[in-house]
C-alpha cells in the first residue's frame, strides 16, 4: 500500500523539492491471520514547483484554528515560508498553490486562479513536529490534522 505525502520547503528560485511516499509493509501475521505491526519507510516520489507568478501574487495564507473545548475559532495569517504560533502550536506554511495540480511526478499550480487552493503546512507542539501535509481549502476533510483539542483548516489566502 502506498500513501503519498508531500513534503517540501519554500525556495527563492523555482526549484523542485522532494516529497515522500510512505509505504507500510505488514510484519508477519499471528496464528489468527491478523497483522501484528506495520513498519513505515519514506521514499522520495514527487517534486513541488511553485511558479514565479504565484510567488509574487500570494504572500500569506489564512488558517482557522477551532478549539474543541469551547468552540472558539481563531483566524491566523501565516506568511508563506514563515510561521505563527497560536494556542501553543507553531504553524508553518512551506508552500501555497492556488490551483493545486499533481502530474508527471510534479506538484505545481495549474494557474494563478484560486481553483484548488492548497498549502503545505507543518504543525509543531512543544518543539516537536506533530503534522506535515497538504491542506486543501475546497476539501477540508482531506489530510485532516487530528488533534484532541484543536481543528486546523486552510481558510483562504492573503495578498
Backbone as CSV, one residue per row, in Angstrom:
resi,resn,N_x,N_y,N_z,CA_x,CA_y,CA_z,C_x,C_y,C_z
1,UNK,0.852,-1.167,0.000,0.000,0.000,0.000,0.893,1.223,0.000
2,UNK,0.631,2.194,-0.852,1.431,3.416,-0.946,0.512,4.594,-0.651
3,UNK,0.943,5.476,0.221,0.221,6.695,0.544,1.159,7.846,0.259
4,UNK,0.769,8.764,-0.618,1.650,9.886,-0.965,1.490,10.985,0.060
5,UNK,2.595,11.464,0.559,2.617,12.574,1.493,3.605,13.584,0.950
6,UNK,3.149,14.787,0.675,4.031,15.786,0.091,4.828,16.483,1.175
7,UNK,6.099,16.707,0.891,6.966,17.438,1.825,7.908,18.303,1.020
8,UNK,7.968,19.574,1.353,8.847,20.452,0.602,9.205,21.657,1.426
9,UNK,10.094,22.462,0.901,10.485,23.700,1.557,10.320,24.846,0.583
10,UNK,10.050,26.036,1.104,9.903,27.214,0.268,11.283,27.654,-0.196
11,UNK,11.440,27.884,-1.489,12.723,28.261,-2.048,12.611,29.601,-2.746
12,UNK,13.732,30.334,-2.853,13.719,31.625,-3.524,13.580,31.482,-5.022
13,UNK,14.188,30.472,-5.609,14.075,30.221,-7.038,13.029,29.161,-7.273
14,UNK,12.624,28.993,-8.511,11.654,27.961,-8.845,12.386,26.632,-8.878
15,UNK,12.574,26.051,-7.689,13.309,24.813,-7.560,12.367,23.692,-7.188
16,UNK,12.745,22.496,-7.526,11.953,21.328,-7.182,12.363,20.853,-5.798
17,UNK,11.373,20.497,-4.986,11.620,19.970,-3.659,11.061,18.564,-3.583
18,UNK,11.752,17.637,-2.920,11.247,16.270,-2.862,10.039,16.154,-1.958
19,UNK,9.168,15.240,-2.260,8.094,14.843,-1.374,8.284,13.366,-1.101
20,UNK,7.472,12.801,-0.276,7.710,11.432,0.130,6.457,10.589,0.020
21,UNK,6.659,9.331,-0.264,5.585,8.352,-0.196,5.873,7.489,1.011
22,UNK,4.835,7.116,1.699,5.001,6.265,2.857,4.483,4.887,2.486
23,UNK,5.326,3.913,2.629,4.967,2.550,2.287,4.870,1.728,3.557
24,UNK,3.690,1.218,3.841,3.519,0.387,5.036,3.606,-1.072,4.617
25,UNK,4.564,-1.793,5.168,4.750,-3.201,4.855,4.370,-4.013,6.075
26,UNK,3.371,-4.892,5.979,2.956,-5.643,7.152,4.044,-6.608,7.613
27,UNK,4.158,-6.730,8.918,5.058,-7.684,9.541,4.380,-9.053,9.497
28,UNK,5.050,-10.102,9.914,4.441,-11.431,9.902,3.123,-11.452,10.662
29,UNK,2.209,-12.270,10.194,0.894,-12.373,10.819,0.932,-13.390,11.952
30,UNK,-0.005,-13.227,12.911,-0.075,-14.173,14.004,-0.943,-15.370,13.619
31,UNK,-1.214,-16.264,14.540,-1.937,-17.502,14.245,-3.344,-17.262,13.730
32,UNK,-3.961,-16.109,14.077,-5.315,-15.830,13.616,-5.331,-15.176,12.246
33,UNK,-4.135,-14.858,11.700,-4.059,-14.256,10.382,-4.109,-12.742,10.384
34,UNK,-4.088,-12.120,11.568,-4.123,-10.668,11.611,-2.700,-10.111,11.682
35,UNK,-2.515,-8.938,11.160,-1.207,-8.291,11.139,-0.884,-7.796,12.551
36,UNK,0.352,-8.033,12.998,0.770,-7.595,14.328,1.215,-6.141,14.331
37,UNK,2.021,-5.726,13.378,2.562,-4.368,13.327,2.790,-3.977,11.874
38,UNK,3.049,-2.700,11.658,3.499,-2.256,10.342,4.743,-1.419,10.527
39,UNK,5.616,-1.462,9.555,6.782,-0.587,9.573,6.625,0.407,8.439
40,UNK,7.162,1.606,8.618,6.983,2.655,7.623,8.338,3.101,7.099
41,UNK,8.450,3.174,5.782,9.672,3.634,5.140,9.322,4.792,4.215
42,UNK,10.078,5.901,4.265,9.829,7.059,3.407,10.722,6.979,2.172
43,UNK,10.123,7.228,1.003,10.854,7.214,-0.260,10.447,8.441,-1.074
44,UNK,11.388,9.232,-1.609,11.034,10.394,-2.430,10.314,9.959,-3.706
45,UNK,9.202,10.637,-4.047,8.475,10.301,-5.264,8.014,11.501,-6.074
46,UNK,7.858,12.652,-5.493,7.313,13.814,-6.185,8.203,15.038,-5.958
47,UNK,8.010,16.058,-6.783,8.666,17.344,-6.580,7.607,18.434,-6.541
48,UNK,7.909,19.529,-5.859,6.996,20.669,-5.782,7.654,21.835,-6.497
49,UNK,6.924,22.424,-7.443,7.411,23.595,-8.171,6.374,24.703,-7.998
50,UNK,6.801,25.799,-7.371,5.931,26.957,-7.198,6.308,27.963,-8.279
51,UNK,5.391,28.204,-9.241,5.698,29.158,-10.314,5.983,30.565,-9.764
52,UNK,6.857,31.296,-10.441,7.230,32.644,-10.005,6.022,33.566,-9.895
53,UNK,5.049,33.451,-10.822,3.883,34.337,-10.757,3.019,34.051,-9.528
54,UNK,3.060,32.843,-9.007,2.350,32.512,-7.771,3.110,33.113,-6.584
55,UNK,4.433,32.985,-6.596,5.253,33.536,-5.505,5.062,35.036,-5.353
56,UNK,4.932,35.745,-6.464,4.798,37.205,-6.384,3.381,37.640,-6.021
57,UNK,2.377,36.851,-6.357,0.997,37.241,-6.101,0.531,36.920,-4.676
58,UNK,0.948,35.777,-4.130,0.443,35.322,-2.834,1.545,35.398,-1.786
59,UNK,1.260,36.067,-0.673,2.270,36.288,0.371,1.961,35.571,1.682
60,UNK,0.682,35.294,1.957,0.334,34.590,3.184,-0.960,33.812,3.012
61,UNK,-1.254,32.965,3.988,-2.500,32.203,3.973,-3.210,32.393,5.305
62,UNK,-4.518,32.190,5.284,-5.332,32.279,6.496,-5.624,30.863,6.983
63,UNK,-5.330,30.636,8.241,-5.558,29.337,8.867,-6.590,29.512,9.972
64,UNK,-7.615,28.653,9.988,-8.592,28.636,11.077,-8.154,27.607,12.102
65,UNK,-8.140,28.019,13.372,-7.854,27.099,14.473,-9.085,27.117,15.373
66,UNK,-9.779,25.981,15.436,-11.009,25.859,16.225,-10.720,25.058,17.486
67,UNK,-11.027,25.647,18.650,-10.876,24.947,19.923,-12.044,23.984,20.085
68,UNK,-11.741,22.740,20.334,-12.807,21.746,20.538,-13.425,21.865,21.926
69,UNK,-12.730,22.527,22.877,-13.266,22.681,24.231,-14.371,23.728,24.288
70,UNK,-14.126,24.913,23.710,-15.104,25.992,23.821,-15.679,26.450,22.474
71,UNK,-15.320,25.750,21.391,-15.823,26.052,20.046,-15.421,27.456,19.571
72,UNK,-14.345,28.007,20.133,-13.859,29.335,19.740,-12.904,29.187,18.563
73,UNK,-13.143,30.001,17.517,-12.307,29.957,16.322,-11.369,31.155,16.301
74,UNK,-10.084,30.878,15.997,-9.077,31.910,15.824,-8.590,31.847,14.387
75,UNK,-8.553,32.989,13.703,-8.033,33.057,12.343,-6.627,33.636,12.419
76,UNK,-5.670,32.906,11.822,-4.272,33.307,11.869,-3.779,33.521,10.446
77,UNK,-3.131,34.671,10.188,-2.468,34.905,8.904,-1.024,34.437,9.048
78,UNK,-0.636,33.469,8.239,0.720,32.915,8.299,1.422,33.238,6.988
79,UNK,2.572,33.916,7.045,3.301,34.204,5.805,3.804,32.917,5.152
80,UNK,3.758,32.872,3.829,4.274,31.715,3.103,5.783,31.677,3.322
81,UNK,6.268,30.554,3.814,7.669,30.423,4.177,7.933,30.830,5.615
82,UNK,6.883,31.216,6.340,7.018,31.663,7.722,6.146,30.852,8.659
83,UNK,6.083,31.309,9.903,5.341,30.583,10.929,4.607,31.553,11.846
84,UNK,3.552,31.054,12.481,2.817,31.784,13.513,2.486,30.797,14.624
85,UNK,2.407,31.324,15.841,2.070,30.473,16.984,0.691,30.849,17.488
86,UNK,-0.136,29.824,17.693,-1.475,30.015,18.227,-1.804,28.810,19.112
87,UNK,-2.356,29.079,20.267,-2.768,28.026,21.208,-1.652,27.019,21.488
88,UNK,-0.415,27.488,21.569,0.708,26.615,21.877,1.234,25.802,20.709
89,UNK,0.645,26.005,19.528,1.086,25.287,18.322,1.779,26.266,17.387
90,UNK,2.879,25.835,16.786,3.547,26.638,15.768,3.147,26.093,14.408
91,UNK,2.485,26.932,13.620,2.006,26.550,12.295,2.916,27.204,11.269
92,UNK,3.541,26.388,10.430,4.449,26.862,9.395,3.863,26.550,8.032
93,UNK,3.840,27.541,7.151,3.370,27.344,5.781,4.595,27.257,4.887
94,UNK,4.835,26.078,4.339,6.003,25.855,3.482,5.735,26.347,2.054
95,UNK,4.568,26.002,1.508,4.203,26.374,0.127,2.718,26.648,0.037
96,UNK,2.343,27.465,-0.944,0.938,27.699,-1.275,0.780,27.607,-2.781
97,UNK,-0.224,26.844,-3.217,-0.533,26.706,-4.645,-2.010,27.045,-4.834
98,UNK,-2.334,28.108,-5.575,-3.740,28.494,-5.737,-4.556,27.511,-6.574
99,UNK,-3.904,26.759,-7.434,-4.603,25.810,-8.309,-3.802,24.495,-8.322
100,UNK,-3.808,23.817,-7.165,-3.024,22.600,-6.947,-3.230,21.597,-8.077
101,UNK,-2.104,21.093,-8.580,-2.128,20.108,-9.663,-0.964,19.145,-9.455
102,UNK,-1.227,17.858,-9.596,-0.190,16.845,-9.496,-0.196,16.055,-10.801
103,UNK,0.973,16.092,-11.492,1.053,15.442,-12.797,2.511,15.138,-13.132
104,UNK,2.751,13.974,-13.700,4.081,13.583,-14.172,5.168,13.748,-13.107
105,UNK,4.876,13.298,-11.879,5.863,13.360,-10.809,6.115,14.743,-10.259
106,UNK,5.210,15.693,-10.523,5.412,17.081,-10.104,4.129,17.643,-9.504
107,UNK,4.273,18.367,-8.400,3.165,19.105,-7.794,3.421,20.571,-8.096
108,UNK,2.401,21.240,-8.654,2.549,22.645,-9.022,1.179,23.307,-9.029
109,UNK,1.112,24.536,-9.526,-0.142,25.249,-9.682,-0.449,25.355,-11.164
110,UNK,-1.646,24.931,-11.558,-2.051,24.969,-12.960,-2.290,26.395,-13.441
111,UNK,-2.583,27.301,-12.484,-2.825,28.697,-12.846,-2.627,29.569,-11.613
112,UNK,-2.878,30.851,-11.780,-2.815,31.815,-10.685,-4.194,32.036,-10.067
113,UNK,-5.182,31.301,-10.544,-6.562,31.421,-10.062,-6.782,30.496,-8.869
114,UNK,-7.712,30.875,-7.991,-8.000,30.092,-6.778,-8.989,28.962,-7.074
115,UNK,-8.623,28.081,-7.990,-9.493,26.961,-8.355,-9.393,25.789,-7.386
116,UNK,-8.211,25.521,-6.868,-7.981,24.400,-5.960,-6.870,24.785,-4.973
117,UNK,-7.148,25.797,-4.098,-6.100,26.296,-3.210,-5.622,25.235,-2.223
118,UNK,-4.293,25.134,-2.087,-3.695,24.164,-1.177,-2.427,24.762,-0.573
119,UNK,-2.165,24.403,0.666,-0.950,24.858,1.344,-0.293,23.668,2.021
120,UNK,1.025,23.591,1.902,1.775,22.564,2.619,2.142,23.155,3.974
121,UNK,1.645,22.520,5.029,1.723,23.075,6.374,2.348,22.066,7.328
122,UNK,3.159,22.578,8.249,3.631,21.756,9.361,3.095,22.367,10.651
123,UNK,2.837,21.503,11.624,2.374,21.942,12.934,3.300,21.328,13.977
124,UNK,3.807,22.174,14.865,4.670,21.701,15.947,4.046,22.092,17.283
125,UNK,4.248,21.231,18.249,3.745,21.490,19.593,4.845,21.070,20.563
126,UNK,5.220,21.976,21.467,6.300,21.675,22.392,7.629,21.428,21.690
127,UNK,7.827,22.092,20.535,9.060,21.932,19.774,9.129,20.678,18.927
128,UNK,8.090,19.865,18.945,8.070,18.614,18.182,7.030,18.702,17.061
129,UNK,7.458,18.365,15.831,6.526,18.378,14.711,5.508,17.252,14.883
130,UNK,4.217,17.625,14.849,3.160,16.634,15.039,2.319,16.432,13.775
131,UNK,2.542,17.279,12.765,1.812,17.127,11.500,2.610,17.792,10.383
132,UNK,2.572,17.184,9.212,3.129,17.781,7.998,2.318,17.257,6.827
133,UNK,1.742,18.159,6.040,0.976,17.715,4.884,0.250,18.861,4.202
134,UNK,-0.425,18.508,3.125,-1.180,19.486,2.339,-2.556,19.692,2.951
135,UNK,-2.956,20.964,3.059,-4.311,21.349,3.439,-4.974,21.898,2.182
136,UNK,-6.233,21.526,1.930,-6.968,21.974,0.749,-8.177,22.788,1.195
137,UNK,-8.258,24.049,0.751,-9.350,24.929,1.167,-10.712,24.396,0.719
138,UNK,-10.782,23.833,-0.482,-12.055,23.342,-1.008,-12.399,21.937,-0.525
139,UNK,-11.452,21.266,0.104,-11.642,19.882,0.572,-11.041,19.749,1.968
140,UNK,-11.636,20.393,2.984,-11.024,20.410,4.311,-10.907,19.034,4.973
141,UNK,-11.670,18.061,4.532,-11.580,16.734,5.156,-10.399,15.910,4.637
142,UNK,-9.777,16.350,3.536,-8.595,15.644,3.034,-7.404,15.969,3.921
143,UNK,-6.594,14.959,4.230,-5.381,15.138,5.038,-5.666,15.932,6.314
144,UNK,-6.686,15.522,7.014,-7.083,16.224,8.242,-5.987,16.189,9.286
145,UNK,-5.866,17.281,10.002,-4.980,17.385,11.145,-5.762,16.856,12.343
146,UNK,-5.320,15.753,12.907,-6.035,15.105,14.002,-5.396,15.488,15.329
147,UNK,-6.072,16.330,16.088,-5.574,16.794,17.386,-6.735,16.722,18.369
148,UNK,-6.495,16.292,19.602,-7.608,16.163,20.552,-8.242,17.492,20.957
149,UNK,-7.489,18.597,20.875,-8.007,19.880,21.355,-8.342,20.893,20.274
150,UNK,-7.790,20.715,19.065,-7.961,21.728,18.025,-8.245,21.110,16.660
151,UNK,-8.975,21.872,15.852,-9.165,21.537,14.446,-8.517,22.667,13.663
152,UNK,-7.656,22.327,12.702,-6.944,23.310,11.905,-7.330,23.123,10.455
153,UNK,-7.726,24.221,9.782,-8.097,24.153,8.371,-7.537,25.360,7.617
154,UNK,-7.366,25.195,6.315,-6.956,26.283,5.426,-8.204,27.092,5.093
155,UNK,-8.220,28.367,5.531,-9.394,29.202,5.343,-9.328,30.057,4.095
156,UNK,-8.145,30.385,3.627,-8.025,31.249,2.460,-6.605,31.737,2.290
157,UNK,-6.468,32.884,1.694,-5.154,33.437,1.400,-5.180,34.935,1.628
158,UNK,-4.014,35.513,1.723,-3.866,36.958,1.756,-3.074,37.360,0.528
159,UNK,-2.800,38.611,0.391,-2.003,39.063,-0.752,-0.886,39.941,-0.281
